[in-house]
Amino acid sequence: MRSAGALHRLLDVLPVFEGDPRVVTRFTLVPGSDFGLDALAALERSGARTVRWDDALAARHDLILAASPKGGIHRLSGPRVLLPHGAGFNKSVHGDGSHGTPSGLDPHYLHFRGRPWADLHALAHEEQVARLESRSPLAASRSVVVGDPTLDRLLASAPHRDDYRDALGTGPRRLVVVTSTWGPESLLARRPGLAAELTELLPHDGFQVALVLHPNEHSALGAFDLSRRLGPALAAGLLLAAPYEEWAALLVAADAVVTDHGSTALYAAALGVPVVNAYDGGDELLPGSPMARLLDSSPRFTTAASLEGALRSARSTDNRALAADAFAHQGGALTRLREQLYRLLGLTLPPGAPDPPAFPRPAPAFRRPHALAVRATVTGDRVAVARFPAHSSQPAHHLAAEYPGAGPRALQSAAVLWRRAGDRAAPLQRTAWTAGGWTAHALEESPACRTAAAVLARDRVLLRSRSAGLLTARVEPCRSGGRVSYPDPSAVVSAVYAWLGARTGHTAAATVVCDTGPVAVRVHLDSVRRDDLDYEL
C-alpha cells in the first residue's frame, strides 16, 4: 500500500479470506508517497500486522495485493494482483506519469522493463478492460472483470440507511453530502468555503450538510488543521466524515450529493442518490469516462443560492444506468474475486460465499449548533420557522441560544434561551436545577431573554415567558407513511415565542402549528403542571 486510499480498498477486499486459517495477512508500506503516514496510522488502529519494506523485498510471498501501480510493487516476489483504488479510471494527475493518461492505466507504472508486472488486473467493468487494452494490450490480456467490492459493501449497507440517519441526527431533514476529490481542480481547492456556505444558507431544520473529502486531503491537511479550517462550519452543524468507512455510510444516508469530478459520486449514483454537478472544469477529468458522463447528465449549480433548484432537478434524474457502466456484477464482486485469488494461491475454495460487510454506524466529527438566528412568520395559529447559524446574514426575527453551550455573548443577547434535560444516569451525589427554577433564573440573569424553556423530552417543553408566564408545550408528532417525525424541540420554543409576541389576550389551552419545512406539528399549550416545574434538569 502507498496511501490511506489504497489501504481502504484493500481492506474492502480482505473479506474474501474471512474464516480461512490458511491465509495470513501482512501489510507493508511502499515508500515514495506523500500520503503514507495516515495509512500506517490506520493500520496501527486496526491491529493489523506490518512488515518493513526491506523485509518484504527479501521474502517470497504467496500472493501480493495492491491497489496502486505506483512505487516498487514490481520488486516484490510472488503473484501480483492489481486492483483499482477508486470507482474506475476517470482522471489524470498533472505532473505524474504520461500526460493525459488515466491515473491507474499508465503503462509508465504498469510496466517494468517493457512488460506488465501484474499477474492479474481485477477490474470492475468491461469498459475498464477496453481502456486498459488501448494502453497495454498485454496487461489487458491478464485482466478479469470481478466487479467492485466497495460498491457491494454500499449495496449491503442500504438496509441500514435509517440507522445511519439516526446516528447522524438527521431526522426528517434532507442530508446533502458535498464530496471533494484531491488536487488543484477539487472542490476543496477551488471552493474551500462551499460546505460552510451551504451550512449558513440552508435552513437548519430542513437540511443537514456533510463534507466527504478524499483520503489524500485528510492525509495532507491532518485532523488538527481540518478542524481549524472548518471550525465555524462545524460549530454550525456541518458533518465531517472520517476517510475510512464513514464516508460510505454518509452516502447511504444521503438525500443528494454535490460533487466535483471525484469518482465518489459514481457510488452515490449506483445507490440511486441524486447527484448535482459542481465541477468547474479543467484538464483532469477524462472525456467519455463514466464520471464525465455522470456529470454531463447531472444538473449544475454555480452558486449556493441555486442549490435548491438543482436539487429539484436532480431528484428527477435517475443515474443508476450510467453507474452500471462503471460497475459490473453488482453484489458478486467478492465471490468472483475470491475465485481468482485462490487460484493464484493454489488453494481449494472454502465452503460458502463471502458476504460484503455493511459499513458500521457512523460517528462523525460534528457539533450541534448552540446559537441560531430564527426567521419566524406568524399566520393566525400557524408559525413557519426557519433557523440559520447565528453568524448568518439571513434576515431573522430573533436569536435563540442553548444554555450553557452558546457562550456568553449569545446567552446575554438571545431573546430565547433553552436548556435540555441532562442524562439521568448522573452521579448519586448531585445538585440540579428544576425546570421551574432554571427558567426563572435564566430570565433573571439575562435581561434580553423574553422566553426561557426547559426541554424535558422531544415532545414536552416547559416555557416561562415574560409576557405569558408559565406554559407547558406538548408536541404532537407528524405521522406519515407509517413513520413518526419530531422537530427539534428548540424550534418549537422559537415558534411559540413568535406566536406569543404576535398575540394578545389569553393563551392557555391553545394549539399552535409549528412548521419547520420538513414537518409541521401541532403544539398544545396548557397551564403548567407541577411535575413539569419540578422536573430535574
N, C-alpha and C positions, 0 to 999 in steps of 0.2 A: 504494500500500500504506500501511497505517496501523500495522501491528504485525507482530511476527515470525510470529504465527499466519497472518495474511493472506498474508504473503510465502511461507510454506511451501506454502500452497495454490496460489499462482501458479506456484511452481517445479515442482509436480507436473503442471501443465497444459502447460508450455512444450515438452515433447517433441512436441507437435503440429506444431511448426515445425522439428523436427530435420532437418538437412541441406539446408534451403532458404535459399540465399544472398539471396533476395529480401526476406527478413524480418529486420529489425534490431530488437533488443530494448533498451529503455531503461527504467529504474526511476526513480520519484520517490516521495518520502515525503510523504504527505498530512498536513499539520500538525494538531495538536489531540489526538493520542492520548498517553496516559501510557506506552504500551508501544512507542514508535517507536524508541528507542535501540538495542535489540537487533536490530531489523530492519536498520538501517544497518550495524551491526557484521557481521551475517551476509552482507549484500551485499558488504561490503568483502572478507571472507574468500573469497567465491566468485569475485571478479574481475569481477563484473557492472558495467556502466557505469550511472551515475546522472545525472540532470539535476535542477537545483534546481527547487523547486515553482514559483517565479515564472517561470522559463524554460519550464516545462511548460505553464503557463497561457497563455503568449504564443504558443505554437506550435499548429499544426494537426496532428493525429495520424490515421494511417490506421486505427488500432484501439486501443481503451483497454480493458484487462482489470483488473478489480477484484474482490477477494474480501471486501469490506466496503462496505456502502452509506453508511457514516458519513463525515463530513468533506466536503470540497468537490469530490468526483469530478465532480459535475454541472457544474462550472465548466470542465472540460477539454473541448477542442473535438475532436470526432471520434466515430465509432460507439462506443458504450459497452456492454460486456458485464459482467454481474454474476454472480459465482459464489458459492455458499455457502462460508463459511470453516470449516465443520465438517461432521459427519455429520448433516445435517438441521437442523431448527429446533425444538429441544426445550426451551428455557428462555427465561425473560425475565430482564432485568437490572434490578435495582432502581435507580430514580432516573435511568433512561436511556430517553428516548422515552416512548411511550404505556404506561401501566400495564397489566401483564398481557399485553402483546403479544409474540409470539415475537421474540427477537433475530434480526434479519435479514429480518423480514417487516413491519416497522413502516412504514406509509405516511409517518410523520414524516420518515423518512430516504429512502424510496424515491421520494418525490415532490418536485418543485421547481415552485413556483408552480402547485400543484394538479394537476400531470401527472407521470407516471413519467419519470424521466430516463434509465433504462437502455433501450437498444435491444433487448437480449436478456437474458433470465434463463436461464442454463444450469443446470438443476436435475437432481437425482439420481433423482427418482421422481415418479410421477403424484400421490402423496399430497402432495408439496410444492406442486405446481401447484394442487391443490384448496385448500390452506391459503392460498396466495397469493391465489387468486381471492376468498376470503372477506374479504380485507383490501383488495385492489385489483384489481378485475376487469380494468381496462385494463392493468396491469402483467402480469397472468396471461396476457393475450392475446399478450404478447410473449415468452412462456416456451417453452422446448423441453426435453424430458427427454433428457439425454445420458448419465446415469449418474454415477459418482463416480471421478475419476482416481486419487485416493489409495487407494481400495479396490482398484482394478485393480493398483496397484503392490504392495499387500499380497498379492493373489492370485498375482501373478507371482513374489513372493518366497517363496511356500510351499515350493518345492523346496529352498530354501536353509536350511530350518529346522535341519538337523543342523550346518551350517556356523556358523550364528549361535550355537547352543548350545555348540559347540566354542570359539568366540571368547569366550563368557561364562564358560567353565569350569564349565558346568552338570553335565556328565556324566550319571549315572543319576538325579540329583536331580530333584524337581519344581520348576519355576520358577513362583513366584507373583508376578504383577505387580499392584501397587497403583497405581491411576490416580486422579488428583485433578484436577478442573477448577479454576477460579479463583473467587474471590469468597467472601462470608461463609458460604455453605452448602457449601463444598467440604470434602473430607476433610482437606486440609491446614489449613484454618481450624478445623474442629470437632474433629478428632482428629490434631493435629500429630505426636503420638508413635506413631501406629499402625504405620508401617513399622518403626520401631525396636523396638516391642513384638513384632511378628511375628518379627523377626530374633532376638530374645532367646528367644522361646518355642518356635519350630520347630527341631527338631534340624538342626544344620549339615550333616550328611551326607545328610539326607533332603530338605531344602528349600533353595531359593535364593530370596531375596526381592529384588524390584526395585521402584523407585519411578518412575512416569511422571507428571510434572507438566505442567499446561497451560503453553504458552509465556509467557502473561502472568505467571505466578508466577516463571518464570525471569527475566523482564524486571524485575519489581517487586523481587525479592529480590537478584538478582545472584549470580554463581557463588561469590563470596567468602563472603557471608552464608549461602548454602545449605550450603556445605561446613562452615561453623562450626556451624550448627544441627544438621546431620546427622552431625557428626564421630564420635560413639560408634557410631552405626549403620553408618556407612561402614567404620569400623575392624573391625566385627564381620562384614563381608561384604556389606552392602547395596549393590545396584547402583543408581546414579542415572543415568537415561537423559538424554542430550542432547535438546534440544527439537526438533531437525530430524533426521528420518530414523531416528535411533537408537531412538526410542520405538516406531516401527513394526517394526523388526527384533526388539525385545523381545516385541511382541505375537505375531509369527510363532513365536518360540521358546517362548512361554509354555505352561504346562500349565493355568493358571487365571488369571482376572483378578478382583480385588476392586475394586469401583468405587463412586463416588458417582453423581451424575446427569449427569456429563460424558459427551458422546457418543462418546468414545474406545472405550467398551465395545461400541458397536454394530459397530465394525470387528472387535473380537475375536469377537463373536457370528457375524459373517459368515464368519470363518475356522473356526468350529466350536469355539472355545476356551470352556470352561465359565466362566460369569460368576456371581459372588457379589455380592449387593446389600448395600452398606454405607452407603447414603444414609439419613440420619436424618430426612428430610422437611423441608418448608419451602414457600416460595411460588414458588421459581424454576422447578421442573420443571412443565411444562405437561401436564395430564391428557390422556390419549389420544394423546400424541405417541409416536413409535416408541421413544424412550428410556424413557418411562413404562411402556409395555407390556413392554419387556425387563425392567425392574426388577420389575414385578409377577410375571413368570414365573420369576424367579431366586430361589434360596434366600437368606435373610437371615442375617446374623450381627451380633451386637451387641458381643461381646467377643472378643478374640483367642483365648481358650481354646476358643471354639466353632468356630474356623475349620475344623478337620479334618472335623467333621460336615457343615458347609456345603459343603466341597469334595466330599465323597462324594455329597451330594445334587445338586450342580451337574453332576457327571460324567454323571448320568442324564438331564439336561435338554439337549435339542438346540434351540438358539435360532436356528438358521440361517433357519428360515421367518420368524421375526419380523424378522430383519435384512433379509430380502428385501423387506419392506415399506418399507425405507428406501433400498434400492439397486436400481435397475432396470438392465437392460442390462449385467450384470456381465461384465467383460472387454472391453467395447466402447466405453468412455467416450471414449477419445482419438479413435477413428475418427469417432464421431458429433459430437464437439465440433469436430474439425478441419473437417468439412464446413460447419458453421455459421460458424466464424471465417474460413475462406477465402471464403465467400460475402460476408461483410461487407467483407473486404479487396478483393473484386473480382478475385481471382487464381484461376487454374486449380489444381486439386489436384495436388500432386506424386505421382509413382507410389508404389505400395506402401501399406502400412498402418503407422501408428506403433505401436510396441510400448512398453508401460509398462515402464520400467526397474526391475529389482529393487533393493531397498534395499541399501546397502553393508554389509559385515561390521561389526558394532558393536565399539566400543572404549570401554565406559562407564567413568565415574569410580568405581572401587571398589578396595578393598584386601583381600587375603587375610588373614583373621584370624590373628594370631600367637600368641594365647593362648586356650585353650579349657578350659572345665570339662567333665570327662568322666564320664558315668554308665556304669558297666560292670557287667554281670550275667554271672557265670560259671556255666555249667551243664555240668559234665563238660568236654569239649573244645570247647565252643561258647561264644563270648563275644559278647553283644549290647552294642554300643557306641552311645551317643547323646551327641553333643557340642554344647555351647552356648557362647555368649560367656563370657569369664572373669568378667564382672561380673553374669552372670545369677543369678537367685535359685533356679534349678533345683537339686535335690539332686545332688551329684556324688561320684564315687569318688576322683578326683584331678584336679589341674591339669596340663595339658600345654602346653608353650611352645616356640616356634620360635626358634632362635638364628640371628642376633642381634636379630631384629626385635621380639621381645616386650617389650623394655625391662627394666631392672634388677630391678624388683620381682618380675615374673613369673619371670624367669630364676633368681632366688635362691630362690623358693618352690615352683617346679614339681617334681613327682615325676618327670615325664617331660620330657626335652629332646630335640628333634630338629633336625637341620640338613640342608638339601637340598644335593645336589651342585650346584656352580655351572656357569656357562656355559663350555663347553670352548673357546669362541673367546676365550680370555683373552690378555692381553699376553704377549709372548715371555719377558720377564723377570718372574718372579713367585715368591713363596714361598707354598706351600699346605700345609694340613693334609692328612694322610692320614685315612681314615675311622677307622682304629685309633687314631691319635694324637689326633684330636679327641675321640673318645668317652672316652678315658682322661682327657684334660684337663678335659672337662665334669664328670665325676664328682669330680675333684679340686677344681675351683673352686666347685662348687655342692653343698654338703653335703646339701641337701634332695633332690637328684636321686637317684632309685633306678635309673633306666634312661636311658641316652643312646643315641640312634640316629642313624646317618647314612643318609639316604635316597639311595641310589645311582641308582635308577631306579623307575619306577612299580610294578615287580614284584620289586624287590630292595632289602633293607634290612639294614644291619649294626647289631646291637644289642649294647650292653655293659650287663649287669645286675650290680648289686652282689651279688645272691644266686646268679645262674646263670652269670655270666661272659659270654663272647663267644658270640654266635649269629648265624647268617645266616638271615634270613626271606625266603622266596621265595613270591610271591603268585601263585596260580593264578586267572586271571580268571574272571568269571562269563560263561558263554556261553548266550544265549537268543535264539531267533527270528532267528538269523543275525547277532546283534550280540555284541560283546565289551565288557564293562564292568569297570572297575577302581575300587576305592575309593581315597580319598586314602591314600597310604602312612602318613601320620602317624596315621590312625585305626587302622591295623593295629598300629602301635607301641603305642598305648594298649591295644589288645586283648591283645597278647602280655604287656605289663606286668601287666595284671589277671590273666591266666591264670597267670603265674609266681607271683604273690602268693598264689593260691589252691591251688597245687600243692606237693607235697613230693616229693622224690626226683629221679631223673634226668630231664632234659628234652631231651637231644639226640635228634635224628631223630624228633621228634614232629610231629603235624599238628593244627592248631587251626583251627576255623571262625570267621571274623570276620564278624559280622552287623551291618551299619550301617543296616539298614532297607531301602533300595532294593536293595542287593545283599548276598549272603552269599558269601564266597570262602574257599577252603581256603588256609591259610598253612602252608607246610612249614618247620619249624625244624631246622636242621642245624648241625653244628660249623662254625666259621668257616673260610673259605678264605683263603689268603694274598693272592690278588688282590683280595679284598674289603677286607682290612686295609690294603692299600697303595693303595687307590683314592683318587685325589686329589680333594679337595672344592673 
